[in-house]
């Protein structure tokens, strides 16, 4: 009797589930980064599958810039309540109020997330931190292993990356160090959306085409807000847009789109020749090595 071949989504799901279980067996205090974005939503869905019918044995952690999309925060809170999970919040605004961090002239707070994140990891003594990063997103992330060792200052050194032959993961770390874990490393944006369609996973509505007031800056459609936009000379207009990726409102651009269903989104992504971060994330355009520089400092 022949065994039916697994689909590529089955293979990716199986690998991710294995990673979650491996971390549960190797580490004492893991946490899942959860922003309410599509990658972290899929990551939580996989974690639920990995341990069903038992509850997910990890808490969630969100680094809140204070400039998040309200729709995404509402989704985050509903999800936490539905699964009965514990949510840790590291607030950038708290650090600004205490004078530890200063607002940037461009208004974006995405680069300010590193210190609240690393402080929370050290304070809570998290020894493994799940992130939704994928290798197809950005060239610095393409260098990352599934298990990424961080030193006692949460810094990333590409020279300390360990081989992961035959899906064998080395979680060994010294006191004070921790490991960043990326269960979606081998997924693509298209894989994520096809999996969302197959599993019928709910997403925040801003991932689908809708009408919104936006203004144009540096080649992107940005949402007005208290973060600093629009400025003089920048006018808002009502456009039909959607978001391919969700981050800080000040640096996450919308794209013109009529993809108001998941089938249309998948067709749109299939035809695109730009990565989601390359097309819609201003913080990655600060320099050629913007992401790698932030990763070395402790960012994801």
Secondary structure, DSSP 4 states (H G I P E B T S, - for coil): -PPPPPPHHHHHHHHHHHHHHHHHHH-SSEEEE--SSHHHHHHHHHHHHHHTTSPP-SEEEEEE-S---HHHHHHHHHHHHHHT--EEEEEHHHHHHTTSS---TT---GGGHHHHHHHHHHHHT-SEEE----TTT-HHHHT--SEEEE-TT--B-GGG----GGG-------TT-EEEE-TTTT--HHHHHHHHHHHT----GGGS-EEEEEEEETTEEEE-BTTTBS-TT--EEEEEEE-SS---TTTB-BEE----SHHHHHHHHHH--S-HHHHHBGGGGSSTTHHHHHHHHT--
